Amino acid sequence: MAGHSKWANIQHRKGRQDAKRGKIFTRLIKEITVASRMGGSESGANPRLRLAMDKAYENNMPKDTVERAIKRGAGELDGVSYEEIRYEGYGIGGVAIIVDCMTDNRVRTVAEVRHAFSKYGGNMGTDGSVAFLFKHCGQLMYAPGTNEEKLMEAALEAGAEDIVSNDDGSFEVVTGPYDFSNVKAALEKAGFKAEFGEVTMKPSVENELAGDDAIKMQKLLDALESLDDVQDVYSSAVMDEA
């Protein structure tokens, strides 16, 4: 990519996520509750719940808060019932966008998401209009200078699906969505600590944006991410920060 690197973009994304930590507890509680409701309260038999719990503890959520969310999802405590909804659409320059929500009011949520798209230059699409352009997977990023041969050997041994070497010298280990925690732990044990890791919807094709288009696109993403019912926003945009 001209003018910037994969590593720079990952660092930028991590910085933006860190800046939104104020909302992360609310979103994690919703995810734990829904995961418990759908797959049961035993994390050993519910990989989605296990992943949500790992993320909660990584973000220093108190254990009793996690346990209350699990009990609420399992029906042992009263609480709001959330449903999952996915919206799809397009941003600046045809960038593909997925918006995952959890809500107790579908009418409110779709109105807010549609308003954000239209106000900031995007368009909502139909179900399935862009989802096929993304892969649900785990992503672990390692800094330039990491020993490629040893990383590859350890990653494959741990059960990773793929190892990508980027032009800027950084490395990306791709896992199955529910293998993420195990692969990450195995690589840490082998001496490889990821600089950034998440379970995500990874775009198969990226759209590079620069200048005004990048600024407009970031405003659209920020508007969607700021909505209370939104859990995650994924896009095929790669911003030029130069």
N, C-alpha and C positions, 0 to 999 in steps of 0.2 A: 504493500500500500504506500502510495506516495505521501510523504510528509509526516507519516506517523507509523506507529507499530502496533501489533496485536497486544504487546505487553503494556504499552501506554494506555490503550483503550480499556484493558482489564483493570489497571490501576485507577483509572478515572471512574469506572463503574463501581469499584469497591469503595472509593471515596464518597460517591453519591449515596451508596447504601448505608455507609457508616453515619452519614449526616441525617438519615431518616430513622435512627434507632428509637426515637420517641414513640413511633407507631408500631414497632416490631412486636412488642408484647401482645398487643391486641390481636394482631394477625396470627401470631403463633398460638394463642389461646383458641382462636376459631379453628385453626388447622388441627390442633390436638383433639378438640371436641368432635369435629366431624370425622376425623380418622377413627376415633374410639367408637363413635356411633355406627360407622359403616363396617369396620373390621374387627370390633371387639376390643376390650380393655387390656388384653394381654399383649404386651409389646413384642414378646418373643414369637407370637403367631401373627403379628400385624406389622409388616415392614413399613407401611406408611406411618403408623403411629410411632414406631421406633425412630424413624427419620425425623419426625416432628419433635420428639422428645430430645433427641441429640441436639437439634438446632436450638431448642429452648435453653438447654443447659449451657450450650456454647455462648448464649447471650445472657447468661447469669440470671435466668428466671428461677425464683425460689421453688424448691421441690414441692411445697404444699400447693402452690399455684398450679403447677403441672398436674398434680394428683386430683385437684378439684375439677380441672378441665376434663380429665379422663373420666371421672365419675359422672360429670354432667353429660358427657357424650354417651355414656353407657346407660343413662337413665336413672342413676342412683341419686342424683341431685336435680332439682328444678333449674331451668334456665331457658334461654332463647334457643329456638331450633333454627339452624342455618341451612340453607341449600346452596349447592355449588352451581354457578353459572359461568359459562365461557362466552365472551364476545370476541369477534374477529373483525378486523378492518384494515384500512390503509392510511398511511401517513404521508408526509412530504415525499415527492418523487416516487410514489408507489411502494414505499416501505411497508412490509407486512407487519401487523401488530396483533398480538393475542392479549386479551385482558381477562384474567381469572378472578372471579369474585365469589364471596360468600355473603349471603344476605338473608334477612328475615322479611324483606319487602322487594320482590322482583320488579314491581312497577317503578318504584323509586330508583332502583339501581340502573335499569336500562335507560331511564330518562337522563340520569346524571352522566352515564358513559356516553350516550349519544350526544349530549350537549358539549362534553369535552372534545369529542371528535370534531364536531361541526365548528366550534368556536376557534379551534387552533389548526384548521386547515386539513383535517383528516376526513375519512368517510367510514361509517360502519358498513361491514359486509355481512353476507349471510353465513349461517353455520357451515363450517368446512371450507370457507373461501380461501383461507390462508393456512389452516392448521397443517395441511399436508406438506408445507414448506419447512416444518420444524420437527425435531426429534426430541422426545422426552428422554433425558439422560443426565448423568452426573458429569461434572466438569471440574477438574483440578488443574490449576496453573502453577508451573514451576519457573523460577527466574532464569534468565539467560546465564549461562555458565554451569548449569546443572549437568552432571555427567550423564550423557544421553544413553550410553550403552547400559550402565548400571540401573538407571531409571526404567528403561524399557524392560530389562530382565525382571526387576522387582514388580513392575506394574502387571506384566503378563502372568507372573507367578501369583499375584494377588487376585487375578480374575478380571482385569480391565479389558474393555472391548477394543480400545485403540489408543495409540500414542501418536500425537501430531507434533512434528518439529516445525516451528514457525521461522520465518525469514529473519526475525530480530533475535533469534537465539533462545527464545523461551520455548517451553514445552507444555503441551496440553494432554492430560490423560482423561480419556472418556470412559465412563462406566455405565452399567445399567442403572436406572434410577434408584432401585432398592439395593444395589450393591455398593452404592457410594460410600456409606459409612465404613463398611468392612474394608474396601480398597484403600480408603484414606488412612485408616488405622494401620493397615499392613504396611503401607508405604512409609508412614511415620516411624514404625518399628524398624524399617530398613534404613532409616536415616534421611528420608525425603519429606520435608515439611512443606506443604503447599502454601503459596503466598495468597491464594484465593481459591475457594471451592464452593460449589453450590449444585443443587439439583435444579435443572433448568429446562427450558424449551430452546434447544439450539437450532438456529436457522441453517438450512442447507446452503443457502446463498445469501451473501451479505450485500447491503446497499451502502456504498460510501457516500457520505454527505459532508460538505464543507461550507464555510461562510454562512450566509443568511439561511440557507436550507438547513444546516446543522442547528442553528439557533432556534428556528421555527420548530424543528422536530423535537428538540429537547423540551421546549415549552409544552408541546402536546403530551410527551411522555410524563413530564412533571404533573400536568393537570390530571392525567389518568391516575397516576400513582398517589395523588393527594386525596382521592375519593375514599371515604371511610369503608365502603363495601369492597374495595379492590384489594386483593391479596397480592397478586403479582402481575407485572406487565412485561411482556417479551416482545422484542422487535428484531428485524433484520438490519437495523441501522447501525452503521459504524461511523462515529463522529470524528471529524478531523479537528483536533484540539490545537493545531498549530496556529 
